[in-house]
Amino acid sequence: MRIVFLAVDDEFAGAMQEDLYREHPEWVVGSVLSEHSIFKKNLFQAALFIIRTSGLVFFLEMFRMKILRKLAGGSQKTSPQALAAKHHVPVFISRNINDADSLAQLKSWQPDLVISTNFSHYIGRKARMVAKYGTWNLHKALLPEYRGMAPSFHALREEKNQVGVTMHVVEKGFDTGDILTQKAMPVRTVDTVYSLNCRASADGGRMMATFLKNLDLENFTASPQPDGDWKNYTYPTSREVRQFKSLGLKF
């Protein structure tokens, strides 16, 4: 099996990849890392977008969760870039997974599967079709619930008692593709956005590694997501952040 990972270089994506690297590093033939944490936006543009969309409180919490923790070095040993370096897997930095350079690099690896783990780009049709058996995504929610952005934040805000992780086929749209495997996960009273993201990433990584070990690429099935008017979530509004804080919840 030949797998290419797509990821943002953060601890959540690393947790998703770690079990497969540990058990079958020979399967991973390439790692694509996003140049930016928000698609088509540099750091300044991304910061301005978050502040305008979600407010200063959300921006500062995301900065603390993602940037300060990374600078502190606690998550660097298991980042996608560190895992790739440890296992001598080539890394490609992509500004846009759909551009000519990125497509050429994907094709050069001749993957059986491309798997997105916390990736920030919209994956267009040409990129989705590179791998022999398609492109899959590991999403930190129990699809079809919480499609889109910030599923842990929204699940806590809506006081859900159960969330989960899902591996699904990447199709047009966001998190709409057929489900390959998923696992439910209880929400604890002590959970924060960070702890829920950590648990979902680790559980998702274990689920993915087990699924791939038992997979017959020539004979597998995926189940369509249930019909219904399922909401697509995006970055929270300032009002939603205030509601989150008013419930005594923490990032």
Rosetta blueprint (number, residue, H / E / L):
1 M L
2 R L
3 I E
4 V E
5 F E
6 L E
7 A E
8 V L
9 D L
10 D L
11 E H
12 F H
13 A H
14 G H
15 A H
16 M H
17 Q H
18 E H
19 D H
20 L H
21 Y H
22 R H
23 E H
24 H L
25 P H
26 E H
27 W H
28 V E
29 V E
30 G E
31 S E
32 V E
33 L E
34 S E
35 E L
36 H L
37 S L
38 I E
39 F L
40 K L
41 K E
42 N L
43 L H
44 F H
45 Q H
46 A H
47 A H
48 L H
49 F H
50 I H
51 I H
52 R H
53 T H
54 S H
55 G L
56 L H
57 V H
58 F H
59 F H
60 L H
61 E H
62 M H
63 F H
64 R H
65 M H
66 K H
67 I H
68 L H
69 R H
70 K H
71 L H
72 A H
73 G L
74 G L
75 S L
76 Q H
77 K H
78 T H
79 S L
80 P H
81 Q H
82 A H
83 L H
84 A H
85 A H
86 K H
87 H L
88 H L
89 V L
90 P L
91 V E
92 F E
93 I E
94 S E
95 R L
96 N L
97 I L
98 N L
99 D L
100 A H
101 D H
102 S H
103 L H
104 A H
105 Q H
106 L H
107 K H
108 S H
109 W H
110 Q L
111 P L
112 D L
113 L E
114 V E
115 I E
116 S E
117 T E
118 N L
119 F L
120 S L
121 H L
122 Y L
123 I L
124 G L
125 R H
126 K H
127 A H
128 R H
129 M L
130 V L
131 A L
132 K L
133 Y L
134 G L
135 T E
136 W E
137 N E
138 L E
139 H E
140 K L
141 A L
142 L L
143 L L
144 P L
145 E L
146 Y L
147 R E
148 G E
149 M L
150 A L
151 P H
152 S H
153 F H
154 H H
155 A H
156 L H
157 R H
158 E L
159 E L
160 K L
161 N L
162 Q E
163 V E
164 G E
165 V E
166 T E
167 M E
168 H E
169 V E
170 V L
171 E L
172 K L
173 G L
174 F L
175 D L
176 T L
177 G L
178 D L
179 I E
180 L E
181 T E
182 Q E
183 K E
184 A E
185 M E
186 P E
187 V L
188 R L
189 T L
190 V L
191 D L
192 T L
193 V H
194 Y H
195 S H
196 L H
197 N H
198 C H
199 R H
200 A H
201 S H
202 A H
203 D H
204 G H
205 G H
206 R H
207 M H
208 M H
209 A H
210 T H
211 F H
212 L H
213 K H
214 N L
215 L L
216 D L
217 L L
218 E L
219 N L
220 F L
221 T L
222 A L
223 S E
224 P L
225 Q L
226 P L
227 D L
228 G L
229 D L
230 W L
231 K L
232 N E
233 Y E
234 T L
235 Y L
236 P L
237 T L
238 S H
239 R H
240 E H
241 V H
242 R H
243 Q H
244 F H
245 K H
246 S H
247 L L
248 G L
249 L L
250 K L
251 F L
